[in-house]
Amino acid sequence: YYLLHLEKLTLKKISGMYHDLDGHPSVSVEKGIIITDTVVDKYSERSLLQYNMNNQKTTLMKNFYSPPKYFGEIRCDLHPRVDFDKKKICIDSSHNGKRGMYIVNY
């Protein structure tokens, strides 16, 4: 992941993030937090991660089971959408066998 400053036209690599992370980030530069998801792992789970830009620490928030029937073009990524002020995250998930939207507190 990179932080692009549009006014200064600078690009900075975010230190400490997993180098092979391929997710859908939601960022609060003011709070120094990135919430992102991961691709499905060998256990058929997707992870919801919180990264603190100040101390460069990544914290696992929760794993969500991803049923194998939701694979390829019909997969169900978490796509976290964050309300940083209310500390709530809306995600897409199929962990219970069907697609749905869920609210996660953090």
C-alpha positions, 0 to 999 in steps of 0.5 A, spaced: 500 500 500 502 507 498 499 513 501 498 518 495 498 526 497 495 529 492 497 536 494 504 535 494 504 530 489 508 525 493 507 517 493 510 514 500 510 506 501 506 504 507 511 501 512 510 495 516 504 492 512 504 485 509 508 486 503 503 481 499 497 484 502 491 485 496 485 487 499 480 493 499 483 498 504 479 504 508 483 509 510 483 515 516 489 519 515 487 523 521 486 517 525 492 513 522 488 507 521 487 503 515 482 497 515 483 492 510 481 485 508 485 479 505 484 474 499 481 467 502 487 463 505 488 455 505 483 455 511 477 458 506 477 464 511 478 472 509 481 476 514 479 483 517 485 487 519 487 494 522 493 497 521 496 503 525 500 507 521 503 511 527 506 504 530 506 500 524 503 494 527 497 490 524 492 487 528 487 481 526 480 483 528 477 477 525 477 471 520 470 470 516 469 463 513 468 463 506 464 458 503 468 454 497 461 455 493 463 463 492 469 462 488 472 466 482 467 471 479 462 470 484 467 470 490 464 475 496 470 479 498 469 483 505 470 490 502 470 494 509 467 500 509 468 504 516 465 509 520 471 511 524 468 516 528 463 511 531 468 505 530 463 501 526 465 497 520 460 494 514 462 488 511 460 483 505 460 476 507 458 469 506 460 466 512 453 463 514 452 460 507 449 466 504 451 473 502 449 478 507 452 485 509 454 485 517 456 491 522 462 489 526 464 494 532 472 495 533 
